[in-house]
């Protein structure tokens, strides 16, 4: 037996009957020879870790735009925290940890610069609309590796697509990432908001502190423990704990996500995204060559959306400055 076959046998013996076994994956769009050492889900995880879109996450906004300080979350650190939470629960539930990790690491690959402000801006100007979870799938199917994509397994792409709203993922591993994403961002956004002095821990609703806990660690432990205890045919949470979580969610939307102090720069970020989009739609010859194939196959608007959504915050700002901000006169060089 190869090492991969040994791992697949261990999955069959040790994982829950509800777990997605790698040997029973629906497979890839393009058939490939099996790896002797890694299962299909392990290969998917590694492909995501090594792709360009994953590296760009380190310079994309989570909540606070270009914060001054080293300890605020970025889209990359958010992704790693989702992965940690999801893997912890997957191990306890005896689900496929490799599949869970692959979905978690890939779930935000298609996110825009400037977080949800950039997503809103693109959604407003793109004729086809824009949703980051759909773009994440597009990244792994179409945009990475010079248009060849990563050729991930069906289960990983399904989990990425269904990680935020709408239809639940077909696997429990995908459903678990959906819960873990919310647990991660809600709690680390509290942490960042406290660091930014937008709110204090004492501002949190009393029900939240009493039921979920007074600290970030206590709240995450309570929420993850509830998922481990209550999940069965689907991933679920205790009713009282889920109610407290929704109270926290509503509080954060009012106190942070729509707070003009915390989000005051978002209108400027939206202007940057919309201005870049309008410029490249009017100057298609300025698009990088790597997007020419998309332009020819799917149209200019689609190619421009792909280009802008892949930008980091600082690249988008720098490009905006080059295109729209006058430069100092340097004189005529002889």
C-alpha positions as CSV (number, residue, x, y, z in Angstrom):
1,X,0.0,0.0,0.0
2,X,1.1,3.5,-0.7
3,X,1.2,6.1,2.1
4,X,-1.9,7.7,0.6
5,X,-3.7,4.4,0.7
6,X,-2.7,3.8,4.3
7,X,-4.1,7.3,5.2
8,X,-7.4,6.5,3.3
9,X,-7.6,3.2,5.3
10,X,-7.1,5.0,8.5
11,X,-9.9,7.5,7.6
12,X,-12.2,4.6,7.0
13,X,-11.4,3.1,10.4
14,X,-11.2,6.2,12.5
15,X,-13.5,8.9,11.1
16,X,-17.2,9.2,11.8
17,X,-19.7,7.6,9.4
18,X,-20.8,11.1,8.6
19,X,-17.3,12.3,7.6
20,X,-16.3,12.7,3.9
21,X,-13.7,10.1,3.1
22,X,-11.1,11.2,0.6
23,X,-11.3,7.9,-1.2
24,X,-15.0,8.7,-1.9
25,X,-14.5,12.2,-3.3
26,X,-16.5,13.1,-6.3
27,X,-13.2,14.0,-7.9
28,X,-11.8,16.8,-10.0
29,X,-12.9,18.4,-13.2
30,X,-9.8,17.1,-14.9
31,X,-8.6,13.6,-13.9
32,X,-5.2,13.4,-12.4
33,X,-2.9,10.5,-11.3
34,X,-3.1,10.0,-7.6
35,X,-0.3,11.2,-5.4
36,X,1.6,8.4,-3.6
37,X,1.8,10.3,-0.3
38,X,-1.2,12.7,0.0
39,X,-4.9,12.3,-0.3
40,X,-6.9,14.5,-2.7
41,X,-7.9,16.8,0.1
42,X,-4.3,17.1,1.4
43,X,-3.2,18.0,-2.1
44,X,-6.0,20.6,-2.4
45,X,-4.8,22.2,0.9
46,X,-1.2,22.4,-0.3
47,X,-2.3,23.9,-3.7
48,X,-4.2,26.6,-1.9
49,X,-1.3,27.4,0.5
50,X,1.1,27.8,-2.4
51,X,-1.1,29.9,-4.7
52,X,-0.7,33.6,-5.4
53,X,-4.2,34.5,-4.2
54,X,-3.4,33.1,-0.7
55,X,-0.3,35.2,-0.4
56,X,-2.2,38.4,-1.3
57,X,-4.5,37.9,1.6
58,X,-1.9,39.2,4.0
59,X,-2.4,42.7,2.5
60,X,-6.2,42.7,2.3
61,X,-8.5,44.3,4.9
62,X,-10.5,42.3,7.4
63,X,-12.4,45.1,9.2
64,X,-10.2,48.2,9.7
65,X,-8.7,49.7,6.6
66,X,-4.9,49.9,6.6
67,X,-4.7,50.1,10.4
68,X,-1.6,51.5,12.1
69,X,-0.3,48.7,14.3
70,X,1.0,45.2,13.9
71,X,-1.7,43.3,15.7
72,X,-4.9,44.0,13.7
73,X,-6.3,41.1,11.7
74,X,-5.9,40.9,8.0
75,X,-7.8,38.7,5.6
76,X,-4.9,36.2,6.0
77,X,-4.8,36.0,9.7
78,X,-8.6,35.7,9.7
79,X,-8.3,32.8,7.4
80,X,-5.8,31.1,9.7
81,X,-8.0,31.6,12.7
82,X,-11.0,30.1,10.8
83,X,-8.8,27.1,9.9
84,X,-7.7,26.6,13.5
85,X,-11.3,26.8,14.9
86,X,-12.7,24.5,12.2
87,X,-9.9,21.9,12.6
88,X,-10.4,21.8,16.4
89,X,-14.1,21.0,15.9
90,X,-13.5,18.6,13.0
91,X,-11.1,16.5,15.1
92,X,-13.5,16.3,18.0
93,X,-16.4,15.3,15.7
94,X,-14.2,12.8,13.8
95,X,-14.7,14.6,10.5
96,X,-12.2,14.9,7.8
97,X,-9.7,17.4,9.1
98,X,-7.8,17.7,5.8
99,X,-11.0,18.6,3.9
100,X,-12.0,21.0,6.6
101,X,-8.6,22.8,6.5
102,X,-8.6,23.0,2.7
103,X,-12.1,24.7,2.6
104,X,-11.1,27.1,5.4
105,X,-7.8,28.1,3.8
106,X,-9.6,28.7,0.4
107,X,-12.8,30.3,1.6
108,X,-11.8,34.0,1.1
109,X,-9.4,33.7,-1.9
110,X,-11.7,35.8,-4.0
111,X,-12.2,38.6,-1.5
112,X,-11.7,42.2,-2.8
113,X,-9.3,44.8,-1.4
114,X,-10.8,46.9,1.4
115,X,-13.0,44.0,2.7
116,X,-16.7,44.2,2.3
117,X,-16.5,47.9,1.2
118,X,-14.6,46.7,-1.9
119,X,-17.1,43.9,-2.4
120,X,-20.0,46.3,-2.3
121,X,-18.4,48.6,-4.8
122,X,-17.7,45.9,-7.3
123,X,-21.2,44.5,-6.9
124,X,-22.7,47.9,-7.7
125,X,-20.7,48.5,-10.9
126,X,-20.3,45.0,-12.3
127,X,-23.2,44.1,-14.7
128,X,-22.9,40.5,-13.5
129,X,-22.7,41.5,-9.8
130,X,-20.0,40.4,-7.5
131,X,-20.0,38.0,-4.5
132,X,-16.7,37.1,-2.9
133,X,-17.6,33.5,-2.3
134,X,-18.4,33.0,-6.0
135,X,-15.1,34.7,-6.8
136,X,-13.2,32.4,-4.5
137,X,-14.4,29.5,-6.5
138,X,-13.5,31.3,-9.7
139,X,-10.0,31.9,-8.5
140,X,-9.4,28.2,-7.9
141,X,-11.2,27.1,-11.1
142,X,-10.1,29.8,-13.6
143,X,-7.6,32.4,-12.5
144,X,-4.8,30.7,-10.7
145,X,-1.8,29.2,-12.6
146,X,-2.2,31.4,-15.6
147,X,-5.8,30.5,-16.3
148,X,-5.5,26.7,-15.6
149,X,-6.8,26.9,-12.1
150,X,-5.9,24.6,-9.2
151,X,-8.2,21.7,-10.3
152,X,-9.5,21.2,-6.7
153,X,-11.8,18.4,-5.7
154,X,-15.6,19.0,-5.8
155,X,-16.0,18.9,-2.0
156,X,-13.5,21.7,-1.4
157,X,-15.1,23.9,-4.1
158,X,-18.6,23.2,-2.7
159,X,-17.5,24.2,0.8
160,X,-15.9,27.4,-0.4
161,X,-19.0,28.4,-2.4
162,X,-21.4,27.7,0.5
163,X,-19.3,29.2,3.3
164,X,-21.3,32.3,3.9
165,X,-25.0,32.5,2.8
166,X,-27.6,30.5,0.9
167,X,-27.5,26.8,0.5
168,X,-25.5,24.8,3.1
169,X,-22.5,22.8,2.0
170,X,-23.0,19.2,1.0
171,X,-20.5,17.9,3.5
172,X,-20.4,18.4,7.3
173,X,-16.8,19.7,6.9
174,X,-18.1,22.5,4.7
175,X,-20.9,23.3,7.1
176,X,-18.4,23.4,9.9
177,X,-16.3,26.0,8.1
178,X,-19.4,28.1,7.7
179,X,-19.9,28.2,11.4
180,X,-16.2,28.6,12.1
181,X,-16.0,31.6,9.8
182,X,-18.6,33.4,11.8
183,X,-17.2,32.4,15.2
184,X,-13.7,33.6,14.1
185,X,-14.6,37.0,12.6
186,X,-17.2,37.9,15.3
187,X,-14.7,37.3,18.1
188,X,-11.6,38.7,16.6
189,X,-13.5,41.7,15.4
190,X,-14.4,42.4,19.0
191,X,-10.8,42.0,19.9
192,X,-9.7,44.5,17.1
193,X,-12.5,46.9,18.0
194,X,-11.3,47.0,21.6
195,X,-7.7,47.5,20.5
196,X,-8.9,50.4,18.3
197,X,-10.9,51.9,21.2
198,X,-14.1,51.7,19.2
199,X,-15.7,49.7,22.1
200,X,-14.7,48.0,25.3
201,X,-15.4,44.5,26.6
202,X,-17.8,46.1,29.1
203,X,-19.9,47.3,26.2
204,X,-20.8,43.8,25.2
205,X,-24.5,42.8,25.9
206,X,-25.0,41.2,29.3
207,X,-26.6,38.1,27.8
208,X,-23.5,37.6,25.6
209,X,-21.1,37.8,28.6
210,X,-23.2,35.6,30.8
211,X,-23.9,32.8,28.2
212,X,-20.8,32.9,26.0
213,X,-18.2,34.3,28.3
214,X,-16.4,37.5,29.2
215,X,-13.3,37.0,27.1
216,X,-12.5,36.1,23.5
217,X,-11.1,32.7,24.5
218,X,-14.2,31.9,26.7
219,X,-16.6,32.8,23.9
220,X,-14.8,30.7,21.3
221,X,-14.6,27.7,23.6
222,X,-18.3,28.0,24.4
223,X,-19.3,28.2,20.8
224,X,-17.0,25.4,19.6
225,X,-18.1,23.2,22.5
226,X,-21.7,23.7,21.6
227,X,-21.1,22.7,18.0
228,X,-19.3,19.5,19.2
229,X,-22.1,18.7,21.6
230,X,-25.1,19.4,19.3
231,X,-23.9,18.4,15.8
232,X,-25.4,15.3,14.3
233,X,-26.8,14.8,10.8
234,X,-26.0,18.5,10.3
235,X,-23.6,20.9,12.1
236,X,-25.6,22.7,14.7
237,X,-25.4,24.7,17.9
238,X,-27.4,24.8,21.2
239,X,-30.4,27.0,20.9
240,X,-29.6,29.3,23.8
241,X,-26.0,29.7,22.8
242,X,-26.9,30.4,19.2
243,X,-29.4,33.0,20.4
244,X,-26.6,34.7,22.4
245,X,-24.3,34.5,19.4
246,X,-27.0,36.3,17.3
247,X,-27.2,39.0,19.9
248,X,-23.5,39.5,19.6
249,X,-23.8,39.6,15.9
250,X,-26.5,42.3,16.0
251,X,-24.4,44.3,18.5
252,X,-21.3,44.2,16.3
253,X,-23.2,45.4,13.2
254,X,-24.4,48.4,15.1
255,X,-21.3,49.1,17.2
256,X,-18.6,48.3,14.6
257,X,-19.6,47.3,11.1
258,X,-21.8,50.4,10.6
259,X,-20.1,52.7,13.0
260,X,-19.0,55.9,11.2
261,X,-15.9,56.2,13.4
262,X,-14.7,52.7,12.6
263,X,-15.9,52.7,9.0
264,X,-15.4,56.4,8.1
265,X,-12.8,55.7,5.4
266,X,-14.9,53.1,3.5
267,X,-16.5,55.6,1.2
268,X,-13.0,56.5,0.0
269,X,-12.2,52.8,-0.5
270,X,-15.4,52.4,-2.5
271,X,-14.4,55.4,-4.7
272,X,-11.0,53.8,-5.3
273,X,-12.5,50.5,-6.5
274,X,-15.2,52.2,-8.6
275,X,-12.7,54.6,-10.2
276,X,-10.3,51.8,-11.1
277,X,-13.2,49.7,-12.6
278,X,-14.3,52.7,-14.7
279,X,-10.8,53.4,-15.9
280,X,-10.0,49.9,-17.0
281,X,-13.4,49.4,-18.7
282,X,-12.5,52.5,-20.7
283,X,-8.9,51.5,-21.3
284,X,-8.9,47.8,-21.9
285,X,-5.4,48.0,-23.5
286,X,-4.1,48.8,-20.0
287,X,-5.2,45.5,-18.5
288,X,-2.3,43.1,-17.7
289,X,-1.7,40.5,-20.3
290,X,-2.7,37.7,-18.0
291,X,-6.3,38.9,-18.2
292,X,-6.5,38.9,-22.0
293,X,-7.8,35.4,-22.2
294,X,-10.7,36.3,-19.8
295,X,-11.4,39.4,-21.8
296,X,-11.7,37.4,-25.1
297,X,-13.7,34.5,-23.6
298,X,-16.0,36.3,-21.1
299,X,-15.9,40.0,-21.9
300,X,-14.2,43.2,-20.6
301,X,-16.3,43.7,-17.5
302,X,-15.5,40.2,-16.2
303,X,-11.8,40.6,-16.9
304,X,-11.7,44.0,-15.1
305,X,-13.6,42.6,-12.1
306,X,-11.1,39.7,-11.8
307,X,-8.2,42.1,-12.0
308,X,-9.5,44.5,-9.3
309,X,-10.8,41.9,-6.9
310,X,-7.3,40.3,-6.9
311,X,-5.6,43.5,-5.8
312,X,-4.3,44.0,-2.3
313,X,-5.3,47.2,-0.5
314,X,-1.9,48.9,-0.9
315,X,-1.6,47.9,-4.6
316,X,-5.1,49.4,-5.3
317,X,-4.2,52.6,-3.5
318,X,-0.9,52.9,-5.3
319,X,-2.4,52.2,-8.7
320,X,-5.2,54.8,-8.0
321,X,-2.5,57.3,-7.1
322,X,-0.6,56.6,-10.3
323,X,-3.7,57.0,-12.4
324,X,-5.6,59.9,-10.8
325,X,-3.3,61.9,-8.4
326,X,-1.1,64.5,-10.1
327,X,2.6,64.1,-9.7
328,X,5.1,66.8,-8.8
329,X,6.8,68.5,-11.7
330,X,10.3,67.2,-12.0
331,X,11.5,69.6,-14.8
332,X,12.8,68.7,-18.2
333,X,15.8,66.4,-18.1
334,X,18.4,67.1,-20.7
